[in-house]
Amino acid sequence: MEPWAAVDPTDPSHLVSAWQQDRWSNGGAPGLVAGYSFNGGSTWGESPQPFSACYGASHPGDAFLNYQRASDAWVSIGPGNPTGQTGSTVYSVSISFDQTPFGSDTNAADNAVGASVSFDGGRTWTHTQPIIADPCVTPSAGNTGYTCHNNRAYVFNDKESVTADPGKQGVAYAVWDRLLAPPASSTGTQHELAYFGQTFVSKTTDYGRTWSTPTKVLSLGSQDQTIGNQVVIDRSTGALYDFFNLINNQSNPHDHKGNNVAFVKSTDGGATWSKPSVVAAMQSVGVSDPVNLDPRTNAAPAPSRTGDIIPEPAINPLTGQLYVVWQDARFNGHDQATIATSSDSTGFVPVYVATNCADGGPTQQPSCRALTSVLKPTDRTPTENNATDVYAAQVP
């Protein structure tokens, strides 16, 4: 389901979440759904989001993105509302794509970063549009090394997020990675020397009515990429920090080959960005379910999909203190919640997050907002799925 949630900075009792409904085992879902609450989560309403053909089938006449599937649901709430009402605007983005031949997409190659906004707290969605659509349906966005309309080539937009500017009404930033490769088999693309990843940003300054032409945050060398891009904003200075996993598959700058927690910084509203700064290498060994079967071997244990390659950042809204958490096995050989923090975007030091896990077992997909939360597998019978306990550790 890969859910995400946001709290309204103008009204902490207003919450919005989004998730994949009926996710397929091979990626994406028929549609995305948003949940909204105006009483601090005591009660919730739901609203389908217009990011796939499923929405169009049930909402004739409404604008929607005509793709088979949608994934990577994300929401962020910012101050200001252009309808004349007081309050806020909810920004939402998706990855929308075709998994099999669909309509005119006979090669199942079309995919997009979609955007939509809500001016009524998440009840309804409007100004639905693709920020970027590939292969090259929208104007080209820095297609270095990629030939438009070459349906045999591999091009995919992935792991997008959106962040509303807490200090500027109507402003939000979407970031994502875009993977490019020459014509090759799906299993061979990432091993081609011409394979590389781009990182893009797009900005709205009119409450999501329009989005800027995507521009590069950074473009890496052969076989290198980012994933899990997410922006946090220092409201006192306006500085943007885009955190991500910097994956150096081919290159080894400063001995940083492999997965790395890293970030870039912008002080001009996303127009230009610094070079990547590495916080720490990611030393995850993965989490396994000791009972369920690995479908590749038909034997236990089964690897768990925990988001272990995705770091999660946060920023203190009062002081600008930066935090980032991720899964890491450096402390005891098991994946544990690991946090690093800095007051000036330098001097990050990874620290193990104690979670009352007496057995020292693995933790999954840490996230960092006001506090650090951790999921740990719990005991269950052989017929049950991989259940979890939830722990919270206060961040100083």
C-alpha positions in Angstrom: 0.0 0.0 0.0 2.9 2.4 0.7 0.8 4.9 2.6 1.8 8.5 3.2 0.2 11.1 5.6 0.4 14.8 6.1 -0.7 17.3 8.9 -2.1 20.7 8.0 0.3 23.4 9.2 -2.6 25.8 9.6 -4.8 23.3 11.5 -3.3 20.3 13.3 -6.6 18.5 13.5 -6.8 18.3 9.7 -5.0 15.2 8.4 -4.7 13.7 4.9 -3.3 10.4 3.8 -3.0 8.5 0.6 -2.3 4.9 -0.4 -2.5 2.3 -3.2 -5.8 0.5 -3.2 -5.6 -3.2 -4.1 -1.9 -3.1 -5.0 -0.7 -5.7 -7.5 2.2 -8.0 -6.5 4.2 -6.8 -9.5 3.9 -3.1 -8.8 1.3 -0.4 -8.8 -2.4 -0.5 -8.1 -5.7 0.0 -10.0 -6.0 3.3 -8.2 -4.9 5.6 -5.4 -7.2 6.7 -2.5 -7.0 9.6 -0.1 -8.2 9.7 3.4 -9.1 12.9 5.2 -9.9 13.8 8.8 -10.9 17.1 10.4 -10.9 16.0 14.0 -7.4 14.7 14.5 -8.1 11.3 13.1 -11.1 10.3 15.2 -13.2 9.9 12.0 -12.1 9.7 8.4 -13.6 10.1 4.9 -12.2 8.7 1.7 -11.9 10.1 -1.8 -10.5 8.3 -5.0 -7.7 10.1 -6.7 -7.7 10.8 -10.4 -4.4 9.2 -11.3 -5.6 6.1 -13.3 -8.2 4.8 -15.6 -10.0 3.2 -12.7 -11.0 6.7 -11.5 -12.2 7.7 -15.0 -14.5 4.6 -15.2 -16.3 5.6 -12.0 -16.2 9.4 -12.4 -17.4 10.1 -16.0 -16.8 13.7 -17.0 -14.0 14.3 -14.5 -10.4 14.9 -15.6 -8.1 12.0 -14.9 -4.8 10.4 -16.0 -5.5 7.5 -18.4 -3.0 4.9 -17.2 -3.6 1.3 -16.1 -2.0 1.7 -12.7 -0.9 4.2 -10.2 1.7 4.0 -7.5 3.8 5.9 -4.9 1.0 7.9 -3.4 2.1 11.2 -1.8 0.4 14.2 -0.1 1.6 17.4 1.4 -0.4 20.3 2.8 0.5 24.0 2.4 -0.8 27.3 3.7 -3.3 29.3 1.7 -6.3 28.5 -0.5 -7.1 30.2 -3.8 -10.8 29.8 -3.6 -11.2 32.7 -1.2 -11.6 30.4 1.8 -9.2 30.5 4.7 -7.2 27.4 5.3 -4.9 25.3 3.2 -4.2 23.4 -0.1 -3.5 19.7 -0.3 -1.0 18.7 -3.0 -0.8 15.1 -4.2 1.4 13.3 -6.8 1.6 9.9 -8.3 3.6 7.6 -10.6 1.0 6.5 -13.2 1.9 3.9 -15.8 0.8 1.1 -18.1 1.8 -2.4 -17.2 0.6 -4.1 -20.3 -0.5 -2.8 -23.7 -3.2 -0.3 -23.1 -5.0 1.8 -25.8 -2.5 3.4 -28.1 0.4 2.3 -25.8 1.0 -0.9 -27.6 4.5 -1.3 -26.0 3.3 -0.7 -22.4 6.0 2.0 -22.2 3.9 5.1 -21.1 4.4 6.5 -17.6 4.1 9.8 -15.9 4.4 11.8 -12.7 0.9 13.1 -12.1 -0.3 15.9 -9.9 -3.6 17.0 -8.5 -4.7 19.3 -5.7 -7.6 19.6 -3.3 -9.0 22.9 -2.1 -11.6 21.3 0.3 -9.3 19.4 2.6 -9.0 16.2 0.5 -12.7 15.6 -0.3 -12.3 16.3 -4.0 -9.4 16.7 -6.5 -8.9 19.2 -9.3 -6.2 20.5 -11.7 -5.1 17.0 -12.5 -2.2 16.9 -14.9 1.0 15.1 -15.8 4.1 17.0 -14.7 6.1 14.8 -17.0 4.9 12.0 -19.3 7.2 9.6 -21.1 8.0 8.5 -23.7 8.1 12.2 -24.5 4.4 12.9 -24.6 5.0 16.3 -23.0 7.8 18.7 -24.0 11.3 17.2 -23.7 12.9 17.6 -20.3 16.7 17.3 -20.7 16.6 14.0 -22.6 20.4 13.7 -22.9 21.3 10.3 -24.1 17.6 9.4 -24.9 15.8 9.4 -28.2 12.2 10.5 -28.0 9.6 8.1 -29.3 12.0 5.2 -29.3 9.6 2.7 -27.7 12.3 0.0 -27.4 14.3 2.2 -25.0 13.8 2.1 -21.2 12.6 5.3 -19.6 10.8 5.4 -16.3 9.9 8.0 -13.7 10.0 6.7 -10.2 9.6 7.4 -6.5 8.2 10.9 -6.7 7.3 13.1 -3.7 5.8 16.5 -3.2 6.5 19.1 -0.5 4.5 22.2 0.1 6.4 25.3 1.2 5.4 26.0 4.8 6.4 29.7 4.4 4.9 30.6 1.0 1.3 30.3 0.0 0.7 28.4 -3.2 4.2 27.0 -3.6 5.1 23.3 -3.7 8.0 21.2 -5.1 7.8 17.8 -6.8 11.0 15.7 -7.1 11.6 12.3 -8.6 14.2 10.1 -10.4 14.0 9.3 -14.1 15.8 6.3 -15.4 17.1 6.1 -19.0 18.7 3.3 -21.0 19.1 2.4 -24.7 17.1 -0.4 -26.3 17.7 -3.6 -24.2 15.9 -6.3 -22.4 14.2 -5.3 -19.2 16.7 -7.5 -17.3 19.7 -5.9 -19.0 19.0 -2.2 -19.0 20.7 -1.4 -15.6 23.8 -3.3 -16.7 24.2 -1.3 -19.9 27.0 1.3 -19.7 24.5 3.8 -21.3 22.1 3.4 -18.5 21.9 6.4 -16.1 19.6 8.2 -13.8 18.4 11.8 -13.7 16.8 13.7 -10.8 14.2 16.2 -11.6 12.3 19.0 -9.9 9.1 20.8 -10.8 7.5 23.8 -9.0 4.1 25.3 -8.7 3.6 28.9 -7.5 -0.2 29.0 -8.2 -1.6 26.4 -5.8 -1.1 23.5 -8.3 -3.0 25.0 -11.2 0.2 24.7 -13.3 3.6 23.2 -12.8 7.0 24.3 -14.2 8.8 22.4 -16.9 10.9 19.9 -15.1 14.6 20.8 -14.6 17.5 18.6 -13.5 18.5 18.6 -9.9 21.5 16.5 -10.9 22.4 14.0 -13.7 24.7 11.3 -12.8 27.2 9.2 -14.7 26.9 5.7 -16.3 24.9 3.2 -14.2 24.4 5.7 -11.3 21.1 7.1 -10.1 19.1 8.4 -7.1 15.9 7.1 -5.6 13.6 8.2 -2.8 14.0 12.0 -3.4 12.2 14.1 -0.8 12.5 17.8 -0.1 12.4 19.5 3.3 12.3 23.3 3.7 13.8 25.6 6.2 11.1 28.1 6.7 13.4 30.7 8.3 15.9 30.8 5.4 13.9 29.3 2.5 16.6 26.8 1.8 15.5 23.5 0.2 17.2 20.2 1.1 16.5 17.2 -1.3 17.5 14.0 0.5 17.8 10.7 -1.4 19.6 7.4 -1.8 22.6 8.1 -4.0 23.3 4.9 -5.8 26.8 4.7 -7.3 26.8 1.4 -9.3 29.7 2.2 -11.5 31.6 5.2 -10.1 33.2 5.4 -6.7 33.6 9.0 -5.7 35.3 9.4 -2.3 34.8 5.7 -1.7 31.0 6.0 -1.9 30.2 3.1 -4.2 26.8 1.5 -3.5 23.9 3.0 -1.6 24.4 6.3 0.3 22.2 8.7 2.3 22.8 12.0 0.5 21.3 15.4 -0.2 21.6 18.5 -2.3 20.7 22.1 -1.3 19.1 25.0 -3.1 19.0 28.6 -1.8 17.2 30.0 -4.8 13.8 28.2 -4.8 15.0 25.2 -6.7 16.6 27.0 -9.7 20.1 25.7 -8.9 21.4 23.0 -6.6 24.7 22.1 -4.8 26.7 19.0 -5.5 25.6 15.9 -3.6 26.8 15.7 0.0 26.9 12.1 1.5 25.6 11.7 5.0 26.5 8.0 5.4 26.7 4.8 3.5 23.6 2.7 3.8 24.6 -0.7 5.2 21.3 -2.6 5.1 21.3 -6.4 5.0 17.6 -6.7 4.5 14.8 -8.2 6.6 13.5 -11.7 6.1 10.3 -13.4 7.2 11.4 -16.7 8.9 8.1 -18.5 8.2 6.9 -17.6 4.8 8.4 -19.0 1.6 10.7 -17.3 -0.8 8.9 -17.7 -4.2 12.2 -18.1 -5.9 13.3 -21.1 -3.9 10.0 -22.3 -2.4 11.7 -22.4 1.0 11.9 -20.1 4.0 12.9 -17.5 4.8 11.2 -15.0 2.5 12.7 -11.6 2.0 10.5 -8.7 3.2 9.9 -5.6 1.1 10.6 -3.0 3.7 11.8 0.1 1.8 15.3 -0.4 3.1 16.8 1.7 0.3 14.7 4.8 1.1 15.9 7.4 3.6 13.4 9.6 5.3 14.3 13.3 6.2 12.6 15.8 8.4 13.4 19.4 9.6 12.6 21.1 12.9 10.2 23.9 11.9 11.5 26.2 14.6 15.3 25.7 14.5 16.0 24.2 11.1 17.7 21.2 12.6 17.9 18.4 10.0 17.1 14.8 10.7 17.3 11.7 8.4 16.6 8.1 9.3 17.1 4.8 7.4 17.5 1.1 7.9 21.1 0.0 8.7 22.9 -3.0 10.1 26.1 -1.4 11.1 25.5 -1.7 14.8 24.6 -5.4 15.4 24.3 -7.1 12.0 20.5 -6.6 11.9 18.7 -3.8 10.1 17.9 -1.2 12.8 16.5 2.3 12.7 19.4 4.7 12.4 19.3 8.4 12.6 21.7 11.3 11.8 21.1 15.0 12.6 22.8 18.3 11.9 22.1 21.9 12.7 23.9 23.3 9.6 23.8 20.4 7.1 27.3 19.2 8.0 28.7 16.8 10.6 26.0 14.1 10.3 26.9 11.1 12.5 24.7 7.9 12.3 23.3 6.9 15.7 21.3 3.7 16.6 17.7 4.4 17.7 16.8 2.4 20.8 13.3 1.0 20.4 12.6 -1.3 23.3 13.3 -4.2 21.0 14.7 -6.5 23.7 15.7 -9.2 21.2 17.7 -6.8 19.0 15.7 -8.1 16.0 15.4 -6.2 12.7 13.3 -3.1 12.3 11.6 -2.0 9.1 11.1 1.3 7.2 11.9 3.9 9.9 10.3 7.3 9.3 11.1 10.7 10.8 8.7 13.5 11.5 8.1 14.8 15.1 9.5 11.6 16.4 11.1 8.5 15.0 8.8 5.5 14.5 10.0 1.9 13.9 8.3 -1.3 12.8 9.6 -4.6 14.2 8.3 -8.1 13.1 6.4 -9.9 15.9 5.9 -13.6 16.6 2.9 -15.2 15.0 1.7 -18.6 13.9 3.0 -20.2 10.7 -0.3 -19.4 8.9 -0.1 -15.6 9.6 1.5 -12.9 7.5 4.5 -10.9 8.7 2.8 -8.8 11.4 4.6 -5.8 13.1 4.8 -4.0 16.3 5.2 -0.2 16.2 7.7 1.6 18.4 8.3 5.3 18.9 11.5 6.9 20.1 11.6 10.6 21.0 14.2 12.6 19.0 16.1 15.1 21.2 
